[in-house]
Amino acid sequence: MSSPIVTGILSFGMSGRIFHAPFVHAHPGFQFKAVLERNQKNAVKYYPDVVSYDRIEDMLNDAEIDLIVVNTPNQLHYEQAKQVLQAGKHVLIEKPVTANLTQLLELYDLAKAQNKHLFVYQNRRWDSDFQSVKEVIESGRLGNLVEAHFRYDRYKPVLSPKAFKEAAGMDSNGLVYDLGPHLLDQVISLFGKPLTSHKVTASHREGSAVIDYFNYQLTYPHQLTVQVTSSLLVAQPLPAFVLHGTAGSYIKDRCDVQEAQLDQEIKPTDAGYGVEPEGCEGQLVLMGISNEKTIEKMPSHTGNYLNLFEAVYQTIVNGALYPITDEHIAWQVELLEA
């Protein structure tokens, strides 16, 4: 048995409490040692044995810590990831990893020079709904894909009270850098780097100084077109995934329950974690040779972000290839900053 990967988390707001701490604590290959809390000390309510540091320097100087999660506001990711790598520690960095490709490549070069890993946290590869989409595509039942739509919509007409999220000119803010990394990573994980891309953005909310709508049109070999869309002004969400192929179509709503469950303090090891409710099954429509239509309800596999942390563990301990590769992230950042 290898020693556990001693881990620190740079923030215990929503991201730390929901998306990181429960998994670092639950996975036997990690030891959740420390968190950075400059003001309110909330982590002790959930994890009594965890050390709460006041300054990032204190965590960087903790010789026991092997891995630090950078889950602070977007504009801090690049500088803090650099600090972590320079301190000789692995880094798991929240999306968006950086504001531009130049910063990303610098971090990758630094990680190699330090002989450390830079992992990017793209948890929504392990959403139950996306896993369903992936399964249907890989099954080949749709024939040759001709068109795919990926959407992630919300209805939030009021500006965020967090000023850094709404400030004009701030690096890596707005909807492109918020939900764009999730959607683009899912597309890239399935189809790779697009041959061409066309990006449309807009700001629709009253008083908005940042992008709150975007659409990408991506083209792939064999004339496959992929649309990627997100808006903060969609009162009635459309299906999150729509796929059309030569043999049929697949339609799936966004039904993953992990974020809501984690917010209710349901643990990733609890029964029922990551299981979609009944009625959320995807709809697979297949056409026969005489144009007869067959409709199947496709239940999803269980979603589980613990698989991302397992991938981090296997890479550090056993040298496995982290599935969210350097190339995948580089292609994503190129599209984000286009």
Steps between C-alpha positions, in 0.01 A plus 500: 500500500628844405484783749193720450537816294497778761277774360417864566216707355540874439139601566206365699220689333245319287766339281706364788204388705311331214739399224829422671501434874240217495705305246844561648352388832319196358778360279731272702797605287487859626551663837309829531742695716445873452283776362561872449243721678591866533181610675231260618622165627225269372689182407524388863121455506532224242858376550611550862853367441583723202752783551374846399778728375468879479750556218588314181866514602422286805354227282781522247754463782330189642751233403248218550262625231541328161204646306322836516159571348480849345128580517514875552345767270593461132743789480719345774541157341810569292706673770402262777560189290845640422566549872392144578726351231794716606450367854551148363145374528249350258206723413135427420358817351138597452367606163582727328862403549632828351376798303713423195720243332826681583433466873395136463813398311716677758336297776546174310869580444542584869331176606739300282801690632388431858412137419149560630153450355258775401148357502196691375171441679243416230254317721209503256652220297355292784149648494239227462336672202826544310599139574171398337580708190847351479364147527248554220761652267752224566236232444470605135122467512450849353701411190728776375447816702403801292403758765531547877378774735642547851328760721537623857240766580390687810258780579690765697391847386644670809872574506712294739572667836862381460651807334795316348257289295335804341796740462588604146859432400559232764694203367297186432161621618156482338302199386756382245751433779237378747298236316702494177774276645244236601333483159817528292676234706211259449506562124879469477500180705262345246612647167845652548621828353255662256602572144339846514320711758273803495412679825213742569465681835261756648408684821123501552438561872430856599822667613719204408862580420593139428393236250182318606427313175724303267475259210775303332458328166768233471566282197657155498596241240223335295299826509403468867379832645497557876316796657599608852266751665447660840281786622405659832156595368329170426183465708405160356814294433526301181649149502866516598610248238351440156674261259397417145652219295429309184313232699318705762507768769571523873356768730605540863416757768754625752410276793820446700421534870848505654531874563159516669573190707839626613345832597261300722806330658430166335835324477638346179511165681131515607239274341319677218778749437519604134184307401265692273130513600245304300370688198842633399578220258642599163290442189662290229308514171612248237378476141468164326568425135133568419498820708324330789576685821609334824522703822698378801539655844866491600575514875833656591785343690576646841697824489799527732766770518702266719622351172692821429682472831569134429659610172716755685603231747589247231708758313702609805544156653511266200592726208170451318399744226264764638197490266470880483817539297721805445387509137131496596547802726714687247229456234239616750690816599556587133123489449428696819724789405409499129 
